[in-house]
Amino acid sequence: MAMQFLFSVSPIVEATNDQWFQIVDSKYTDLEGALMDHSVGGYSKPGNSYNIGGKEAFDSGRARVFSLRDATTGEPKITVDVDYGDPERPYVYMFKGPNNTEELGEDYAQLFKFVTENDIEFERGVRGEVREAYEQYRAQAQEGPRVHTLDSMFDVPTEALTQEQRSAWLDEPRD
């Protein structure tokens, strides 16, 4: 990964062709904000600047900022601002793509997977199409992977099958 955009970040999770990082120094939220053209840089300053509580909230750990970075260039693709005011129930305070947008295209799946796997509440304050897309993602994740066959009119949740049944189902010759 290119080193030019990896100042004061800590790797969290590898994603398909990308990697999640946590920004660990409040002054580097300015760099994230400049690269993404949004307000996350407010965490480098005292007071509340369109965020949970400015530098104080960041330095105390209440506010944590995560960034999905391109694995080749290191450039940020999504910034996620998480409120850990209640450590048992952290939630996404705000997320932004480039140019202060919530239009993430194919990267929504990476965001949804990240918050789900890290037990971060996403629904609070999220509305419209993004909420619907997240609810669909969660429903599919709860159903588990599906086995689809051309000659079958039904799907079988693969987690409901034993390994032997799964192998037989997938390897069974079809006419």
C-alpha positions as CSV (number, residue, x, y, z in Angstrom):
1,M,0.0,0.0,0.0
2,A,1.3,3.5,-0.8
3,M,2.7,5.1,2.3
4,Q,1.7,8.7,1.3
5,F,-1.7,8.5,3.0
6,L,-1.0,6.3,6.0
7,F,0.1,8.8,8.6
8,S,-1.0,8.0,12.2
9,V,-3.5,5.3,11.2
10,S,-3.8,1.8,12.6
11,P,-4.9,-1.1,10.4
12,I,-8.2,-2.7,11.5
13,V,-9.7,-5.0,8.9
14,E,-8.7,-6.0,5.4
15,A,-11.6,-5.7,3.0
16,T,-11.8,-6.8,-0.7
17,N,-9.1,-4.7,-2.4
18,D,-9.2,-2.2,0.5
19,Q,-8.4,-1.9,4.2
20,W,-10.0,-0.3,7.2
21,F,-7.9,1.9,9.4
22,Q,-8.5,3.8,12.6
23,I,-7.1,7.3,12.7
24,V,-5.2,7.4,16.0
25,D,-4.0,11.0,16.2
26,S,-6.5,13.9,16.0
27,K,-4.3,16.1,14.0
28,Y,-4.5,13.6,11.1
29,T,-8.2,14.0,10.9
30,D,-7.3,17.3,9.1
31,L,-5.5,15.2,6.4
32,E,-8.5,12.9,6.1
33,G,-10.9,15.8,5.8
34,A,-8.7,17.5,3.1
35,L,-8.3,14.3,1.1
36,M,-12.1,13.6,1.3
37,D,-13.3,17.2,1.2
38,H,-15.5,16.9,4.3
39,S,-15.5,18.1,8.0
40,V,-13.8,15.2,9.9
41,G,-10.8,17.5,10.4
42,G,-12.8,19.2,13.1
43,Y,-11.4,16.6,15.5
44,S,-8.1,18.3,15.3
45,K,-9.6,21.5,16.9
46,P,-11.1,22.2,20.4
47,G,-14.9,22.4,20.5
48,N,-17.6,20.9,18.3
49,S,-17.1,21.4,14.6
50,Y,-19.9,19.3,13.0
51,N,-18.9,16.3,15.1
52,I,-19.3,14.6,18.5
53,G,-17.2,17.1,20.5
54,G,-14.0,18.1,18.8
55,K,-10.5,17.3,19.8
56,E,-11.6,16.5,23.4
57,A,-14.0,13.8,22.3
58,F,-11.4,12.3,20.0
59,D,-8.6,12.4,22.5
60,S,-10.9,10.8,25.2
61,G,-11.8,7.9,22.9
62,R,-15.5,8.9,22.8
63,A,-15.2,9.8,19.1
64,R,-13.3,7.3,16.9
65,V,-12.7,7.8,13.2
66,F,-12.3,5.0,10.8
67,S,-11.2,5.2,7.2
68,L,-11.6,2.7,4.3
69,R,-8.5,3.1,2.2
70,D,-7.7,1.8,-1.3
71,A,-5.2,-1.0,-1.0
72,T,-3.1,0.2,-3.9
73,T,-2.9,4.0,-3.4
74,G,-3.8,4.3,0.3
75,E,-6.3,7.0,-0.6
76,P,-9.4,7.2,1.6
77,K,-12.8,6.1,0.2
78,I,-15.1,6.3,3.2
79,T,-14.8,8.0,6.6
80,V,-16.8,6.7,9.5
81,D,-17.3,8.8,12.7
82,V,-18.3,6.5,15.6
83,D,-19.6,7.6,19.0
84,Y,-18.3,5.4,21.8
85,G,-20.0,7.5,24.5
86,D,-21.6,4.2,25.6
87,P,-18.9,1.6,25.0
88,E,-21.5,-1.2,25.1
89,R,-23.5,0.5,22.2
90,P,-21.2,2.4,19.9
91,Y,-23.0,3.9,16.9
92,V,-22.2,5.5,13.6
93,Y,-22.6,9.3,14.2
94,M,-21.8,10.1,10.6
95,F,-20.2,8.5,7.5
96,K,-19.1,10.3,4.4
97,G,-17.6,9.5,1.0
98,P,-15.6,11.9,-1.1
99,N,-16.9,15.4,-1.3
100,N,-19.1,15.1,1.7
101,T,-21.5,12.6,0.0
102,E,-23.3,9.5,1.3
103,E,-23.3,8.1,-2.2
104,L,-20.8,5.2,-1.8
105,G,-21.7,3.0,-4.7
106,E,-20.2,-0.5,-4.4
107,D,-18.5,0.6,-1.1
108,Y,-21.7,0.4,0.8
109,A,-21.1,-3.3,1.3
110,Q,-17.7,-2.6,2.8
111,L,-19.3,-0.1,5.2
112,F,-22.1,-2.4,6.2
113,K,-19.8,-5.3,6.8
114,F,-17.4,-3.2,8.9
115,V,-20.1,-1.9,11.2
116,T,-21.8,-5.4,11.5
117,E,-18.6,-7.2,12.3
118,N,-17.5,-4.6,14.8
119,D,-20.9,-4.5,16.6
120,I,-21.4,-0.8,15.8
121,E,-25.0,0.3,15.5
122,F,-25.7,1.8,12.1
123,E,-29.5,2.4,12.1
124,R,-29.5,5.4,14.5
125,G,-30.0,8.6,12.4
126,V,-29.7,6.8,9.0
127,R,-32.7,7.3,6.8
128,G,-34.0,6.6,3.3
129,E,-32.3,4.5,0.7
130,V,-29.2,3.9,2.8
131,R,-31.2,2.5,5.7
132,E,-33.2,0.3,3.3
133,A,-29.9,-1.0,1.8
134,Y,-28.5,-1.7,5.2
135,E,-31.6,-3.6,6.3
136,Q,-31.4,-5.7,3.2
137,Y,-27.7,-6.4,3.9
138,R,-28.6,-7.4,7.5
139,A,-31.4,-9.7,6.3
140,Q,-29.2,-11.4,3.8
141,A,-26.4,-11.8,6.4
142,Q,-28.8,-13.4,8.9
143,E,-30.1,-15.8,6.3
144,G,-26.5,-16.9,5.6
145,P,-25.0,-18.0,2.3
146,R,-27.6,-19.5,-0.1
147,V,-27.2,-22.4,-2.5
148,H,-28.8,-21.7,-5.8
149,T,-29.5,-24.4,-8.4
150,L,-30.9,-24.0,-11.8
151,D,-33.3,-27.0,-11.5
152,S,-34.5,-26.2,-8.0
153,M,-37.4,-24.0,-7.0
154,F,-36.1,-23.4,-3.5
155,D,-32.9,-22.3,-1.7
156,V,-31.3,-24.0,1.2
157,P,-29.4,-22.1,3.9
158,T,-26.0,-23.7,3.8
159,E,-25.5,-23.3,7.6
160,A,-28.4,-25.6,8.2
161,L,-26.6,-28.4,6.4
162,T,-23.8,-30.6,7.7
163,Q,-20.5,-30.6,5.8
164,E,-21.4,-34.0,4.4
165,Q,-24.9,-32.8,3.3
166,R,-23.4,-29.6,1.8
167,S,-20.9,-31.6,-0.2
168,A,-23.5,-34.0,-1.4
169,W,-25.9,-31.2,-2.3
170,L,-23.2,-29.2,-4.3
171,D,-21.6,-32.3,-5.9
172,E,-24.8,-34.1,-6.8
173,P,-25.0,-34.5,-10.6
174,R,-28.0,-32.7,-12.2
175,D,-29.9,-33.7,-15.3
